[in-house]
C-alpha cells in the first residue's frame, strides 16, 4: 500500500489519543458513542459499521476493513481518504505520530 509503518510507542499513542481523539471517541468495550463512534473492536471491522452510530454515507460506502495499514493512511488526512466523512480532525502528518496512535489503539480497542 503506502509507506512502511514505523514501530509505535503505546504510551505516546495514549497521550496523543487523550489530547486529540478522546473528546470525540471512546475505546472501552461498551463505551458510549460521542461525536464519533466508540472504537472498541475497530481492527478488522468494516468502515461505517459500529452498531448504533449514525455514519456518513461516505464512511458506510468506503468498503475497507480497518487495519494498521488502512488507519495509517486514514489518519494522515481523513477527509482525503474518505471524502465526505463527518470526522473534522485534520490528521496527523508525521508518520511516527500515526504509528504511536495506532500502537495504542491496537491495545486499547482489543
Secondary structure, DSSP 8 states (H G I E B T S, - for coil): --S------HHHHHHHHHHHTTTT---STT----SS---TT-TT-BTT-STT----HHHHHS--B--HHHHHHHTT-HHHHTTT-S-------SHHHHHHHHHHHHHHT-
